[in-house]
Amino acid sequence: MDASQLQRIDVNILLGIVNEKLRLECDSLAELQAYYGLDQGELSERLLASGYRYDPLNNQFKSL
């Protein structure tokens, strides 16, 4: 996954990939963004626009 894919990929697929990466590889959203070289707000903004927000207690994006 790279930054160029964020806007092209279907949001439901993106949500699944991101939550899987958070569950298996990264302990926080900041770590995920740093590891994959993603813009600090771009991922969150894309998912927020589709009705999902990051829950740091569960380390995953959830429906609003």
N, C-alpha and C positions, 0 to 999 in steps of 0.2 A: 504494500500500500504506500502510495506517495501522494504528495500534495496535489498533483495534477488530477488524480482520480477522485478527489473529494467532491467535485462539482458534477462529474459525469456519472458516477455510480448511483444506482437506485438507492434511495434513502433507507429502505428496509434491509437491503443487503449490507449497506454501510453500518447500520446499527448492529446487525449481527456480528459483523467482523470486528467492530470496535469493542463490543462487549466481550467477545471471546478473547481478544488480545488483552483486555483489562483483567479478565478472570485468570488467564493462563500465563501471561508474560510480564505485565506491568502492575506495580502496586499503586499507581495513581494516574490521573489524567495527564498531569505534568510530565511524568515519566514516559507515557505513551507518546505524547507530542514531541518530546526531546528525542526519543529513540527513532521515530520515523521522520523527524525533521518537519513536523507540521506547524503551521502558524498557530500561535497560542489561542486565538479566538475563532479561527475559520471552522474547525471541526464542531465546536460547541454551537456556533451560530447556525451552521447547516442543520444540525440535529434539532436545535431549539425551534427553528422555523418549521420543522415537521412535527413538533409537539413532544420533543424529548429533552430532558434536562439531565445533567450529570448529578448523581447522588454520591458524594464522597464517602459516606458511611458504608455503602455497599459496593463502591468502586464500579459503578455501572450507570449507563444512561437508562432512564425510566420515563414512561409516559407521564405527561403533566397531569 
